[in-house]
């Protein structure tokens, strides 16, 4: 019988602990499918956040390192520099990445670290009972903004993709969503592309995935999908905010060409030096022979 659907091998058999309607499970699956299809499971190293996905080391069939709150990009940087041939990714929520981890994500992106970030934005702190996050929408009610987020009190939501797109180094930045079949398919393509870019050694990549939190939003799973569509996407529009893949490939190819040219030049120089030495040696030998003949004649 032909298999039309199966669990990705890069996911373990451990049941997810997420609330009904939460799309963390969908996003986990997309990451695992991308790893499977690219044959990267054995070369992947994940970095787990603090938040609802803190224990994703139980779900991915690859090495996963736990990081302190917000520090996943710093941990991933260290891992990638020690193991440059590995595919290193962070999986972070908006509280972890956009609040306590703002410095880490900005500077990892600014350095162009060759890692991938999967950023799950559900506009709220999920694990800690629904406090306001940097991504909470204006007017959105949370446990710490019971009358709704007010800009004069709480500031405005932070658009992470747009902010990181102002930096020079990132190669690929895209925002996707997990609330429909169409958007989920787009999300998978984006995550897979991010891994492909990292595999090619081209630079930093991040995929932001708009997600739901029915429990802390106080909605049913179906209502939360609709709320994401009608509210979150207006504030956080889907799309590609940076794609310099072609430029990065051309730069890498040019660098490889220069390196090859320098190597060929060095070899030619060495060969030329050897030839010159041989010529010099032959000349010295001829002069010595002439001197010996003159001595015998004399």
Secondary structure, DSSP 8 states (H G I E B T S, - for coil): --------TTB-S------TT-SHHHHHHHHHHHHHHHT-GGGEEEEE-SSTTTTGGGTBSSEEEE--TT-HHHHHHHHHHH-TTSEEEEEEEHHIIIIITHHHHHHHHHHT-S-EEEEEE-SS-TTTTS---TT--TT--BTTBTT---HHHH-----HHHHHTTSSS-SEEEEEESSSHHHHHHHHHHHHHHHHHHHTT---EEEEEE---HHHHT--HHHHHHHIIIIIHHHS--EEEEE-HHHHHHHHHHHHHHHHHHHHHHHHHHHHHHHHHHHHHHHHHHHHHHHHHHHHH-
